[in-house]
Amino acid sequence: MARERTEQSEQQTLGKFLQRVRAVKPMTLRQVEEATEGKVSNAYLSQLENDKIAKPSPTILHALATVYGTPYEKLMQLAGYLDASINRARAATFAIDDLTPEEEDELLHYLKYIRERKLRHEKS
């Protein structure tokens, strides 16, 4: 099972990362479009998340990094603009250096759980 997680982490694409981060927020495609003031349309974001577009412009990545609160460098790395050895993977909402891909995945899953629990509590 650990080997499977490592293989999944190694295959992390920009699209899968964006999809996970948006789920953690949680935001709809249209909400992201509104939050980026139309810089990233919901259709374009859907294509990004489904890996139909692998290398969007740095301007698009900056808009998404701002909305998601994720490091711009991480998105630039996943899009292939930066060498992975320059910037180790970091969790989308944390500024912790030297996280392994497995640690990043675990933090994102846990953060999603916390936010979902908070939303359920607020609705009660």
Backbone as CSV, one residue per row, in Angstrom:
resi,resn,N_x,N_y,N_z,CA_x,CA_y,CA_z,C_x,C_y,C_z
1,MET,0.818,-1.191,0.000,0.000,0.000,0.000,0.868,1.263,0.000
2,ALA,1.974,1.248,0.769,2.874,2.402,0.788,3.474,2.621,-0.591
3,ARG,3.771,1.533,-1.276,4.331,1.642,-2.625,3.313,2.287,-3.573
4,GLU,2.040,1.925,-3.423,0.987,2.494,-4.253,0.874,3.998,-4.028
5,ARG,0.945,4.440,-2.770,0.871,5.869,-2.445,2.063,6.611,-3.052
6,THR,3.242,6.003,-2.994,4.433,6.628,-3.556,4.276,6.782,-5.065
7,GLU,3.774,5.752,-5.736,3.571,5.827,-7.176,2.556,6.900,-7.525
8,GLN,1.484,7.009,-6.748,0.485,8.044,-6.990,1.092,9.420,-6.822
9,SER,1.902,9.611,-5.793,2.515,10.899,-5.536,3.475,11.282,-6.644
10,GLU,4.215,10.291,-7.152,5.164,10.562,-8.216,4.448,10.971,-9.496
11,GLN,3.211,10.519,-9.687,2.460,10.809,-10.884,1.580,12.047,-10.721
12,GLN,1.801,12.817,-9.695,0.977,13.990,-9.458,1.116,14.966,-10.621
13,THR,-0.017,15.343,-11.165,-0.028,16.301,-12.252,-0.556,17.632,-11.735
14,LEU,-0.364,18.659,-12.515,-0.924,19.966,-12.171,-2.435,19.852,-12.034
15,GLY,-3.061,19.152,-12.968,-4.516,19.018,-12.934,-5.026,18.342,-11.683
16,LYS,-4.399,17.245,-11.297,-4.825,16.524,-10.087,-4.599,17.389,-8.842
17,PHE,-3.493,18.105,-8.816,-3.212,18.981,-7.681,-4.269,20.082,-7.583
18,LEU,-4.570,20.732,-8.708,-5.577,21.801,-8.703,-6.945,21.274,-8.280
19,GLN,-7.273,20.095,-8.743,-8.545,19.478,-8.391,-8.637,19.222,-6.886
20,ARG,-7.559,18.707,-6.304,-7.541,18.429,-4.858,-7.615,19.719,-4.044
21,VAL,-6.855,20.721,-4.464,-6.843,21.978,-3.710,-8.211,22.644,-3.762
22,ARG,-8.856,22.611,-4.916,-10.195,23.204,-5.039,-11.187,22.457,-4.155
23,ALA,-11.055,21.147,-4.071,-11.944,20.344,-3.219,-11.751,20.681,-1.747
24,VAL,-10.520,20.984,-1.376,-10.218,21.320,0.022,-10.849,22.659,0.398
25,LYS,-10.991,23.577,-0.543,-11.466,24.927,-0.238,-12.856,24.997,0.395
26,PRO,-13.882,24.366,0.074,-14.332,23.788,-1.182,-14.958,24.874,-2.066
27,MET,-14.618,24.862,-3.335,-15.132,25.845,-4.291,-15.596,25.123,-5.551
28,THR,-16.603,25.679,-6.184,-17.037,25.163,-7.480,-16.171,25.801,-8.565
29,LEU,-16.251,25.238,-9.760,-15.524,25.815,-10.892,-15.960,27.261,-11.122
30,ARG,-17.245,27.515,-11.016,-17.766,28.875,-11.226,-17.293,29.838,-10.129
31,GLN,-17.202,29.362,-8.909,-16.710,30.216,-7.826,-15.252,30.611,-8.056
32,VAL,-14.469,29.694,-8.595,-13.077,30.011,-8.912,-13.029,31.051,-10.021
33,GLU,-13.868,30.880,-11.022,-13.928,31.856,-12.114,-14.240,33.247,-11.566
34,GLU,-15.219,33.326,-10.668,-15.574,34.611,-10.061,-14.435,35.155,-9.205
35,ALA,-13.796,34.290,-8.435,-12.714,34.724,-7.547,-11.499,35.221,-8.324
36,THR,-11.291,34.692,-9.532,-10.176,35.156,-10.364,-10.604,36.318,-11.255
37,GLU,-11.806,36.819,-11.023,-12.363,37.932,-11.799,-12.350,37.624,-13.291
38,GLY,-12.664,36.375,-13.627,-12.769,35.963,-15.015,-11.458,35.636,-15.698
39,LYS,-10.349,35.728,-14.977,-9.052,35.400,-15.586,-8.959,33.916,-15.929
40,VAL,-9.656,33.089,-15.142,-9.669,31.645,-15.378,-11.129,31.218,-15.486
41,SER,-11.566,30.906,-16.705,-12.965,30.487,-16.873,-13.169,29.105,-16.281
42,ASN,-14.421,28.807,-15.934,-14.698,27.493,-15.352,-14.412,26.391,-16.368
43,ALA,-14.641,26.636,-17.646,-14.349,25.630,-18.679,-12.842,25.377,-18.789
44,TYR,-12.062,26.445,-18.728,-10.608,26.310,-18.814,-10.071,25.558,-17.592
45,LEU,-10.595,25.902,-16.417,-10.167,25.221,-15.195,-10.523,23.741,-15.253
46,SER,-11.683,23.425,-15.788,-12.066,22.019,-15.944,-11.068,21.286,-16.837
47,GLN,-10.645,21.920,-17.921,-9.652,21.306,-18.799,-8.310,21.134,-18.083
48,LEU,-7.943,22.114,-17.264,-6.708,21.989,-16.477,-6.797,20.798,-15.529
49,GLU,-7.901,20.733,-14.787,-8.060,19.682,-13.782,-8.109,18.288,-14.404
50,ASN,-8.554,18.203,-15.640,-8.627,16.909,-16.325,-7.402,16.644,-17.197
51,ASP,-6.353,17.427,-16.958,-5.073,17.260,-17.648,-5.175,17.386,-19.174
52,LYS,-6.163,18.126,-19.653,-6.264,18.419,-21.084,-5.280,19.532,-21.452
53,ILE,-4.988,20.396,-20.473,-4.001,21.463,-20.630,-2.970,21.246,-19.533
54,ALA,-1.723,21.046,-19.904,-0.685,20.734,-18.921,0.174,21.929,-18.545
55,LYS,0.233,22.934,-19.432,1.149,24.040,-19.183,0.457,25.383,-19.456
56,PRO,-0.416,25.805,-18.523,-1.065,27.105,-18.693,-0.060,28.231,-18.486
57,SER,-0.448,29.422,-18.833,0.470,30.559,-18.685,0.754,30.842,-17.212
58,PRO,1.899,31.423,-16.932,2.204,31.817,-15.545,1.158,32.778,-14.964
59,THR,0.522,33.577,-15.805,-0.524,34.491,-15.334,-1.708,33.714,-14.777
60,ILE,-2.103,32.666,-15.469,-3.196,31.805,-15.005,-2.804,31.143,-13.689
61,LEU,-1.584,30.625,-13.637,-1.110,29.955,-12.417,-1.075,30.928,-11.239
62,HIS,-0.681,32.156,-11.491,-0.634,33.153,-10.414,-2.037,33.447,-9.895
63,ALA,-2.995,33.580,-10.799,-4.379,33.828,-10.383,-4.900,32.677,-9.527
64,LEU,-4.621,31.452,-9.938,-5.074,30.287,-9.169,-4.356,30.192,-7.829
65,ALA,-3.055,30.462,-7.813,-2.305,30.421,-6.550,-2.875,31.436,-5.560
66,THR,-3.232,32.602,-6.053,-3.796,33.640,-5.191,-5.138,33.204,-4.608
67,VAL,-6.017,32.681,-5.444,-7.348,32.252,-4.998,-7.257,31.071,-4.039
68,TYR,-6.398,30.111,-4.349,-6.295,28.904,-3.538,-5.393,29.069,-2.315
69,GLY,-4.609,30.138,-2.278,-3.691,30.312,-1.152,-2.584,29.270,-1.171
70,THR,-2.190,28.865,-2.357,-1.143,27.864,-2.514,0.103,28.534,-3.092
71,PRO,1.269,28.013,-2.819,2.483,28.646,-3.338,2.527,28.655,-4.865
72,TYR,2.747,29.826,-5.408,2.873,30.013,-6.858,3.981,29.116,-7.409
73,GLU,5.064,28.994,-6.668,6.188,28.176,-7.103,5.789,26.720,-7.297
74,LYS,4.903,26.232,-6.450,4.430,24.842,-6.554,3.699,24.638,-7.881
75,LEU,2.832,25.576,-8.237,2.096,25.465,-9.489,3.040,25.584,-10.693
76,MET,3.998,26.489,-10.580,4.979,26.648,-11.655,5.789,25.366,-11.833
77,GLN,6.109,24.717,-10.726,6.853,23.454,-10.763,6.023,22.367,-11.438
78,LEU,4.771,22.220,-11.033,3.915,21.181,-11.604,3.628,21.410,-13.088
79,ALA,3.635,22.677,-13.511,3.403,22.996,-14.918,4.672,22.829,-15.755
80,GLY,5.798,22.580,-15.083,7.035,22.350,-15.803,7.879,23.584,-16.042
81,TYR,7.530,24.695,-15.412,8.323,25.910,-15.565,9.545,25.915,-14.650
82,LEU,9.449,25.230,-13.506,10.545,25.171,-12.543,10.991,23.737,-12.352
83,ASP,12.260,23.554,-12.103,12.830,22.239,-11.829,12.357,21.786,-10.446
84,ALA,11.898,20.549,-10.363,11.384,20.008,-9.099,12.434,20.005,-8.002
85,SER,13.702,19.901,-8.356,14.746,19.858,-7.328,14.962,21.225,-6.679
86,ILE,14.493,22.276,-7.329,14.667,23.623,-6.773,13.716,23.864,-5.609
87,ASN,12.500,23.373,-5.724,11.473,23.666,-4.724,10.776,22.376,-4.310
88,ARG,11.098,21.863,-3.155,10.476,20.636,-2.660,8.973,20.840,-2.511
89,ALA,8.229,19.757,-2.631,6.772,19.838,-2.525,6.353,20.382,-1.170
90,ARG,5.331,21.250,-1.199,4.775,21.816,0.032,3.267,21.654,-0.011
91,ALA,2.654,21.532,1.144,1.203,21.421,1.198,0.577,22.703,0.688
92,ALA,-0.587,22.587,0.104,-1.221,23.729,-0.553,-1.510,24.885,0.382
93,THR,-1.802,24.614,1.617,-2.162,25.702,2.518,-1.152,25.934,3.628
94,PHE,-0.003,25.298,3.545,1.027,25.448,4.560,2.336,25.884,3.921
95,ALA,3.125,26.646,4.642,4.440,27.058,4.144,5.514,26.275,4.879
96,ILE,5.424,24.962,4.817,6.384,24.083,5.481,7.319,23.530,4.420
97,ASP,8.616,23.722,4.608,9.586,23.229,3.642,9.872,21.752,3.857
98,ASP,10.366,21.124,2.824,10.864,19.759,2.855,9.816,18.694,3.151
99,LEU,8.580,18.898,2.701,7.580,17.850,2.830,7.781,16.844,1.711
100,THR,7.605,15.582,2.036,7.618,14.564,0.996,6.260,14.598,0.299
101,PRO,6.166,14.041,-0.891,4.851,13.989,-1.550,3.800,13.259,-0.713
102,GLU,4.217,12.227,0.000,3.284,11.489,0.846,2.773,12.366,1.990
103,GLU,3.667,13.148,2.600,3.265,14.046,3.679,2.314,15.118,3.161
104,GLU,2.594,15.624,1.970,1.725,16.633,1.369,0.325,16.062,1.157
105,ASP,0.237,14.854,0.601,-1.055,14.213,0.397,-1.816,14.049,1.704
106,GLU,-1.126,13.565,2.732,-1.772,13.364,4.021,-2.286,14.677,4.618
107,LEU,-1.492,15.738,4.517,-1.934,17.040,5.026,-3.156,17.547,4.275
108,LEU,-3.167,17.382,2.967,-4.316,17.827,2.184,-5.576,17.037,2.531
109,HIS,-5.433,15.730,2.691,-6.585,14.902,3.075,-7.097,15.302,4.459
110,TYR,-6.192,15.533,5.376,-6.600,15.909,6.729,-7.253,17.286,6.734
111,LEU,-6.701,18.226,5.984,-7.280,19.562,5.913,-8.686,19.505,5.321
112,LYS,-8.879,18.688,4.306,-10.211,18.528,3.715,-11.178,17.989,4.764
113,TYR,-10.753,16.999,5.527,-11.586,16.433,6.586,-11.976,17.500,7.602
114,ILE,-11.016,18.300,8.045,-11.290,19.350,9.036,-12.287,20.362,8.494
115,ARG,-12.086,20.790,7.258,-12.987,21.792,6.671,-14.388,21.239,6.464
116,GLU,-14.496,19.995,6.044,-15.813,19.380,5.881,-16.508,19.252,7.228
117,ARG,-15.774,18.875,8.262,-16.338,18.758,9.596,-16.819,20.124,10.083
118,LYS,-16.029,21.157,9.817,-16.409,22.509,10.216,-17.688,22.955,9.497
119,LEU,-17.781,22.653,8.201,-18.983,23.013,7.453,-20.214,22.290,7.983
120,ARG,-20.058,21.007,8.310,-21.193,20.242,8.870,-21.614,20.858,10.199
121,HIS,-20.649,21.259,10.999,-20.948,21.853,12.313,-21.673,23.191,12.139
122,GLU,-21.220,23.999,11.181,-21.837,25.308,10.952,-23.265,25.177,10.444
123,LYS,-23.547,24.128,9.679,-24.897,23.907,9.137,-25.853,23.355,10.186
124,SER,-25.305,22.801,11.265,-26.156,22.193,12.311,-26.821,23.221,13.170
